[in-house]
Amino acid sequence: MAFVGAVGIEFAAEIKHNHPQLRTTLIHSRAKVLSSEPLLDLVKDRAKLILEEEGVEVILENRATIYPATNGKSLVKLADGTKILADAVLDTTKKGDSSARGILPAEFLDKNGELRTTRSLAFPAETPNVERHFAAGDVVAFDGIKRAGGAMVMGQIAANNLWVELLKEEREESGQMEEDKEIPQLAVIPDYPVVIGLAVGKQCLTYDGTAERWGEQLMKDYFQDDLGWQGSLKYLGLTDKVERTGEKEVNVAVAEVISDIDKSVVAEGVPVAAA
Ligand SMILES: Cc1cc2nc3c(=O)[nH]c(=O)nc-3n(C[C@H](O)[C@H](O)[C@H](O)COP(=O)(O)OP(=O)(O)OC[C@H]3O[C@@H](n4cnc5c(N)ncnc54)[C@H](O)[C@@H]3O)c2cc1C
């Protein structure tokens, strides 16, 4: 059993897909799955339909409370009085357990334990040596769906901005900040379009900001047969098993990186599998 959101959906479907004999139930207190994501209702409804096609039972508008039971099982009591004795319960509702808690000063974090940054991904202004501290990925507080693609774009921006700060410092130290020399600019995070690619058992559901698509072939196109593992390793250059044939990578234009003073630099695209 699992609860809520994209992670709950993917886990529930994955459990059912790999262990079809198990009764797998997804329980959510709201009227729709993915309720906290800024997605159209038609995408949420499609996600529920696919889950059910994959054999996952979906219980909506019913808050669950979990109690320990005998033999390592759990008793799940639903708000409507239903009781379910479960072999295992997976709670995917948790927010606010960011790994930044306990490492970074609490005043740098928002209520979810996520780091407050500027749009150039710099730490809060009160940070000592602030020009040397940039953040990237899920740890950054931002509105929108947290995705690997977004994390990779942020990584590019943070790396760019660290380089800019080092260059500025170097030029200042060497007295080379002449008027006619191009001054490097900090890049800022773009407004992300609301997009999602959900692996739901043997099917995939995508929404690219304009249209939803779903099905088994799409799953193969997006995630191959390993949930995109090899594709991600290849994109990140973390495997030596890649055959370099010289073909161009299939990229989607994920982001435009706009400098603080209105100069545009276009970030590299991120492969479809990572989006
Ligand atoms: C089940 C699931 C399915 C998902 N599916 C998709 C998907 O299909 N598409 C998509 O785009 N996104 C998906 N995501 C979201 C995506 O995984 C994240 O947005 C992305 O991994 C964020 O990258 P990151 O580098 O910021 O963080 P992470 O990938 O979480 O990496 C952070 C790393 O830091 C390490 N770490 C933490 N604390 C410390 C410490 N104190 N010291 C040293 N190391 C530390 C962690 O162990 C981890 O390896 C999914 C997430 C989950 C959980």
The ligand as a Gaussian input file, in Angstrom:
#p B3LYP/6-31G(d) Opt

LIG

0 1
 C       10.296000       7.065000      -6.553000
 C       10.705000       8.311000      -7.309000
 C       10.458000       8.390000      -8.654000
 C       10.830000       9.507000      -9.379000
 N       10.610000       9.536000     -10.716000
 C       11.010000      10.582000     -11.436000
 C       10.847000      10.603000     -12.857000
 O       10.314000       9.677000     -13.452000
 N       11.284000      11.685000     -13.547000
 C       11.890000      12.731000     -12.913000
 O       12.306000      13.681000     -13.594000
 N       12.082000      12.744000     -11.587000
 C       11.655000      11.696000     -10.832000
 N       11.840000      11.697000      -9.472000
 C       12.435000      12.898000      -8.847000
 C       13.958000      12.890000      -9.041000
 O       14.461000      11.647000      -8.587000
 C       14.560000      14.027000      -8.242000
 O       13.951000      15.250000      -8.627000
 C       16.060000      14.110000      -8.489000
 O       16.677000      12.887000      -8.145000
 C       16.677000      15.234000      -7.655000
 O       18.066000      15.191000      -7.804000
 P       19.015000      15.718000      -6.648000
 O       20.398000      15.527000      -7.155000
 O       18.587000      17.065000      -6.227000
 O       18.734000      14.793000      -5.381000
 P       18.992000      13.234000      -5.212000
 O       18.912000      12.511000      -6.508000
 O       18.061000      12.836000      -4.107000
 O       20.491000      13.151000      -4.732000
 C       20.888000      13.618000      -3.465000
 C       22.043000      12.727000      -3.007000
 O       22.619000      13.302000      -1.843000
 C       22.874000      12.272000      -0.920000
 N       22.935000      12.884000       0.414000
 C       21.924000      13.323000       1.181000
 N       22.393000      13.831000       2.337000
 C       23.730000      13.736000       2.289000
 C       24.777000      14.100000       3.170000
 N       24.538000      14.675000       4.346000
 N       26.033000      13.837000       2.792000
 C       26.306000      13.259000       1.588000
 N       25.351000      12.898000       0.714000
 C       24.091000      13.135000       1.061000
 C       21.740000      11.299000      -1.099000
 O       22.090000      10.021000      -0.627000
 C       21.584000      11.319000      -2.620000
 O       22.407000      10.393000      -3.262000
 C       11.467000      10.585000      -8.726000
 C       11.714000      10.509000      -7.357000
 C       11.348000       9.394000      -6.659000
 C       11.655000       9.321000      -5.175000

